[in-house]
């Protein structure tokens, strides 16, 4: 009976209805229930907002050990964004917000969704074919989780790397030669071209084909979260003007002492705090990406303490933005 219910639990989608599994429903229920609970009382909000990042970090480590291919964090992240959009449109006092501010927030969140979804869809293009190749006597190393790394003399070029055996990676898990700066992802069970890292929030690897989309999605998400937090807080708290930008008065919240006397107002406040927490972690990820790109390294290379020939910062950013 439960399997029948789960099979019929679907949502309309382009190309056919998509099935919704019970674990996805449970994840969304936990997310929404937790965020709704934060608006009940100030101390409850304080405890939950302090514990929530710690719990998510613990679950990230736990799932990485027992179930690394989980969709829990993907559902949590996109569900959080949808929740904030719905909260902004339904609960935030829109009479206190200019129409162009509302449109700006929706546009930023839409761009973030499109970039991150496209990055997730293009992740499969980073995976190399699993067809076996002649290893030319390279030991397969049964049970080994590492790969022999032989960097070529090229700086950042993958083109032509398979023309000769020198300077190619010998992946001991896939039993094939792969281009330089290619690493095997144990979660995806595939070699990933110019892998940066496996992102649990998108449940895919970030590599050559989706790295720029991932960074753009993070930037748009950060801007959308900051705009949401500012507009929601200045709408429910006593605002104070800071400066004027293109005829729009930018304000900051001044007094938020009486927000928990009304549930919908408290809901807007707690949503803003949650958005700022998300923005903090995304900002940290963006700073790390900017540093690695500037030095011409990927996160995988930095974690493995492997180095390639680097050029200057400008050349590294040019190769990242306009590289093939």
C-alpha positions as CSV (number, residue, x, y, z in Angstrom):
1,X,0.0,0.0,0.0
2,X,2.9,2.3,0.9
3,X,4.6,1.5,-2.4
4,X,1.4,2.2,-4.4
5,X,1.1,5.6,-2.6
6,X,4.7,6.5,-3.4
7,X,4.3,5.5,-7.0
8,X,1.3,7.7,-7.5
9,X,2.9,10.7,-5.7
10,X,4.0,12.7,-8.7
11,X,4.2,16.3,-9.9
12,X,3.6,17.6,-13.4
13,X,6.8,18.2,-15.3
14,X,8.0,18.8,-18.9
15,X,8.3,15.5,-20.6
16,X,6.1,13.6,-18.1
17,X,5.2,13.6,-14.4
18,X,8.1,13.3,-12.0
19,X,7.8,10.8,-9.1
20,X,8.3,12.2,-5.6
21,X,9.8,9.7,-3.2
22,X,8.8,9.6,0.5
23,X,12.3,10.7,1.6
24,X,12.0,13.9,-0.4
25,X,8.6,14.6,1.3
26,X,10.1,13.9,4.7
27,X,13.0,16.2,4.0
28,X,10.7,19.1,2.9
29,X,8.4,18.4,5.9
30,X,11.4,18.6,8.3
31,X,12.7,21.8,6.6
32,X,9.3,23.6,6.6
33,X,8.4,22.4,10.1
34,X,11.7,23.6,11.5
35,X,11.5,27.0,10.0
36,X,7.9,27.5,11.1
37,X,8.9,26.4,14.6
38,X,11.5,29.2,14.8
39,X,8.8,31.9,14.7
40,X,7.1,30.7,17.9
41,X,9.5,32.3,20.4
42,X,12.7,34.2,20.4
43,X,14.7,31.6,22.5
44,X,13.4,28.8,20.3
45,X,14.6,30.7,17.3
46,X,18.0,31.3,18.9
47,X,18.5,27.6,19.7
48,X,17.3,26.3,16.3
49,X,19.4,28.8,14.3
50,X,22.5,28.0,16.3
51,X,22.0,24.2,16.1
52,X,20.8,23.9,12.5
53,X,24.2,24.6,10.8
54,X,25.9,22.1,13.2
55,X,23.3,19.5,12.6
56,X,23.6,19.9,8.8
57,X,27.4,19.7,9.0
58,X,27.1,16.5,11.1
59,X,24.6,15.0,8.6
60,X,26.9,15.9,5.8
61,X,29.7,13.9,7.4
62,X,27.4,11.1,8.3
63,X,25.8,10.7,4.9
64,X,29.2,11.0,3.3
65,X,30.1,7.7,5.1
66,X,26.9,5.7,4.9
67,X,25.0,7.2,1.9
68,X,27.1,9.6,-0.1
69,X,24.7,9.7,-3.1
70,X,21.8,11.1,-1.1
71,X,19.5,13.8,-2.4
72,X,18.8,15.1,1.1
73,X,21.0,18.2,0.8
74,X,19.8,19.0,-2.7
75,X,16.1,18.9,-1.6
76,X,17.0,20.9,1.5
77,X,18.8,23.6,-0.5
78,X,16.3,24.1,-3.3
79,X,13.4,23.7,-0.8
80,X,14.9,26.4,1.3
81,X,15.1,28.8,-1.7
82,X,11.4,28.0,-2.7
83,X,10.4,28.5,0.9
84,X,12.1,32.0,1.1
85,X,10.4,33.0,-2.2
86,X,7.0,31.9,-1.0
87,X,7.6,33.6,2.3
88,X,8.6,36.8,0.6
89,X,5.5,36.9,-1.6
90,X,3.0,35.8,1.0
91,X,4.1,37.0,4.4
92,X,6.4,40.0,4.0
93,X,4.4,43.2,4.0
94,X,4.7,44.1,0.3
95,X,3.3,47.6,0.9
96,X,6.7,48.4,2.5
97,X,8.6,47.2,-0.6
98,X,8.9,48.9,-3.9
99,X,7.8,47.0,-7.0
100,X,11.3,47.1,-8.5
101,X,12.7,45.7,-5.3
102,X,10.3,42.8,-5.5
103,X,11.1,42.2,-9.2
104,X,14.8,42.4,-8.5
105,X,14.6,39.7,-5.8
106,X,12.6,37.4,-8.0
107,X,14.9,37.9,-11.0
108,X,18.0,37.2,-8.9
109,X,16.5,34.0,-7.4
110,X,15.3,32.9,-10.8
111,X,18.8,33.4,-12.3
112,X,20.3,31.4,-9.4
113,X,17.8,28.6,-9.9
114,X,18.6,28.4,-13.7
115,X,22.4,28.5,-13.2
116,X,22.4,25.8,-10.5
117,X,20.0,23.6,-12.3
118,X,22.0,23.9,-15.5
119,X,25.2,23.2,-13.6
120,X,23.6,20.0,-12.2
121,X,22.4,19.0,-15.7
122,X,25.7,19.6,-17.3
123,X,27.6,17.6,-14.6
124,X,27.3,14.4,-16.7
125,X,29.4,16.1,-19.4
126,X,32.4,16.0,-17.0
127,X,32.3,12.2,-16.8
128,X,34.6,10.4,-19.0
129,X,33.6,7.2,-20.8
130,X,33.9,4.1,-18.6
131,X,35.1,2.0,-21.5
132,X,38.4,0.2,-20.5
133,X,41.6,1.2,-22.2
134,X,45.0,-0.4,-22.5
135,X,46.9,0.4,-19.3
136,X,50.2,-0.5,-20.9
137,X,51.2,-2.5,-17.9
138,X,50.0,-0.2,-15.2
139,X,49.0,-2.1,-12.1
140,X,45.3,-2.0,-11.4
141,X,45.9,-1.9,-7.6
142,X,42.9,-3.9,-6.4
143,X,41.3,-2.3,-3.4
144,X,43.2,0.9,-3.9
145,X,41.3,4.2,-3.8
146,X,44.0,6.4,-5.3
147,X,45.3,7.0,-8.8
148,X,48.7,7.5,-10.3
149,X,49.1,11.2,-11.1
150,X,51.4,12.2,-13.9
151,X,51.0,15.9,-14.8
152,X,52.0,17.1,-18.2
153,X,54.2,20.1,-18.9
154,X,51.1,22.0,-20.2
155,X,49.6,24.6,-18.0
156,X,45.9,24.1,-18.2
157,X,45.2,22.4,-21.5
158,X,43.2,19.2,-21.8
159,X,43.2,19.2,-25.6
160,X,45.5,16.7,-27.1
161,X,46.4,15.2,-23.8
162,X,45.4,11.8,-25.0
163,X,47.6,11.9,-28.0
164,X,50.5,10.3,-26.1
165,X,51.0,8.3,-23.0
166,X,53.3,10.9,-21.3
167,X,51.5,13.3,-19.1
168,X,48.3,11.4,-18.8
169,X,46.6,10.1,-15.7
170,X,46.4,6.4,-15.2
171,X,43.1,5.8,-13.2
172,X,43.5,2.6,-11.3
173,X,39.7,2.3,-10.7
174,X,38.5,2.9,-14.3
175,X,41.5,1.1,-15.8
176,X,42.0,3.7,-18.5
177,X,44.0,6.7,-19.4
178,X,42.4,10.1,-18.7
179,X,43.6,13.7,-19.5
180,X,45.6,15.7,-17.0
181,X,43.7,17.3,-14.1
182,X,41.2,14.5,-14.1
183,X,40.2,12.8,-10.9
184,X,38.1,9.8,-10.0
185,X,35.0,10.6,-7.9
186,X,34.1,7.7,-5.6
187,X,30.6,9.1,-5.2
188,X,29.9,9.4,-8.9
189,X,31.9,6.3,-9.7
190,X,33.5,8.0,-12.7
191,X,36.5,10.1,-13.7
192,X,35.6,13.7,-13.8
193,X,37.4,16.1,-16.2
194,X,39.1,18.9,-14.3
195,X,37.2,18.0,-11.1
196,X,37.0,20.8,-8.5
197,X,34.9,19.0,-5.9
198,X,31.8,16.9,-5.4
199,X,29.0,19.2,-4.3
200,X,26.6,17.5,-1.9
201,X,24.1,20.4,-2.3
202,X,23.7,19.7,-6.0
203,X,24.5,16.0,-5.7
204,X,27.0,16.2,-8.6
205,X,30.6,16.9,-9.4
206,X,31.8,20.4,-10.3
207,X,34.2,20.2,-13.2
208,X,35.1,21.6,-16.6
209,X,31.6,21.7,-18.1
210,X,29.7,23.3,-15.2
211,X,32.3,25.1,-13.0
212,X,31.3,28.6,-14.4
213,X,27.6,27.9,-14.1
214,X,28.2,26.8,-10.5
215,X,30.1,29.9,-9.5
216,X,27.5,32.2,-11.3
217,X,24.7,30.3,-9.5
218,X,26.4,30.9,-6.1
219,X,26.9,34.6,-6.8
220,X,23.2,35.0,-7.8
221,X,22.1,33.0,-4.8
222,X,24.2,35.1,-2.5
223,X,22.8,38.4,-3.9
224,X,19.2,37.1,-3.7
225,X,19.6,36.0,-0.1
226,X,21.1,39.4,0.9
227,X,18.3,41.2,-0.9
228,X,15.7,39.0,0.8
229,X,17.2,39.6,4.2
230,X,17.4,43.3,3.8
231,X,14.0,43.8,2.4
232,X,12.3,41.5,4.9
233,X,14.0,43.0,7.9
234,X,13.4,46.6,6.9
235,X,9.7,45.7,6.3
236,X,9.1,44.1,9.7
237,X,11.5,46.1,11.8
238,X,12.0,49.8,12.2
239,X,14.2,50.8,9.3
240,X,16.7,53.6,9.0
241,X,18.0,55.0,5.7
242,X,21.7,54.5,4.8
243,X,22.2,55.8,1.3
244,X,20.5,56.3,-2.0
245,X,21.3,54.1,-5.1
246,X,19.8,55.1,-8.4
247,X,16.9,56.8,-6.7
248,X,16.2,53.9,-4.4
249,X,16.7,54.6,-0.7
250,X,18.7,51.7,0.8
251,X,17.7,51.0,4.4
252,X,18.9,48.8,7.3
253,X,16.8,47.5,10.2
254,X,17.2,49.6,13.4
255,X,14.9,48.0,16.0
256,X,13.6,44.4,16.0
257,X,12.5,44.1,19.6
258,X,8.8,43.6,19.2
259,X,8.7,41.2,16.2
260,X,7.6,38.0,18.1
261,X,4.3,39.5,19.2
262,X,2.8,38.6,15.8
263,X,3.5,35.2,14.2
264,X,3.7,36.3,10.5
265,X,6.0,39.1,11.4
266,X,8.2,36.8,13.4
267,X,8.1,34.4,10.5
268,X,9.6,37.0,8.2
269,X,12.3,37.8,10.8
270,X,13.3,34.1,11.2
271,X,13.3,33.7,7.5
272,X,15.7,36.6,7.2
273,X,18.0,35.1,9.8
274,X,18.0,31.8,8.0
275,X,18.8,33.5,4.7
276,X,21.8,35.3,6.3
277,X,23.0,31.9,7.6
278,X,22.8,30.5,4.1
279,X,24.4,33.6,2.7
280,X,27.4,33.2,5.1
281,X,28.2,29.7,4.0
282,X,27.7,30.5,0.3
283,X,30.0,33.5,0.7
284,X,32.7,31.3,2.2
285,X,32.3,28.9,-0.8
286,X,32.6,31.8,-3.2
287,X,35.8,33.2,-1.5
288,X,37.4,29.7,-1.7
289,X,36.5,29.5,-5.4
290,X,37.9,33.0,-6.1
291,X,41.2,32.0,-4.3
292,X,41.6,28.7,-6.1
293,X,40.8,30.1,-9.5
294,X,43.2,33.0,-8.9
295,X,46.0,30.6,-8.1
296,X,45.1,28.3,-11.0
297,X,44.2,25.4,-8.8
298,X,41.1,23.3,-8.2
299,X,39.9,22.3,-4.8
300,X,40.8,18.6,-5.5
301,X,44.4,19.6,-6.4
302,X,44.7,21.7,-3.3
303,X,43.3,18.9,-1.1
304,X,45.8,16.4,-2.6
305,X,48.6,18.9,-2.4
306,X,49.2,18.5,-6.1
307,X,50.6,21.4,-8.2
308,X,50.6,22.3,-11.8
309,X,52.5,25.1,-13.6
310,X,50.6,28.3,-12.9
311,X,50.6,31.6,-14.6
312,X,49.5,35.0,-13.3
313,X,46.1,35.7,-11.8
314,X,44.7,37.4,-14.9
315,X,45.6,34.5,-17.1
316,X,44.0,32.1,-14.7
317,X,40.8,34.0,-14.7
318,X,40.8,34.3,-18.5
319,X,41.3,30.6,-18.8
320,X,38.5,30.0,-16.4
321,X,36.0,32.4,-18.0
322,X,36.8,31.8,-21.7
323,X,38.5,28.4,-21.6
324,X,37.0,25.6,-23.8
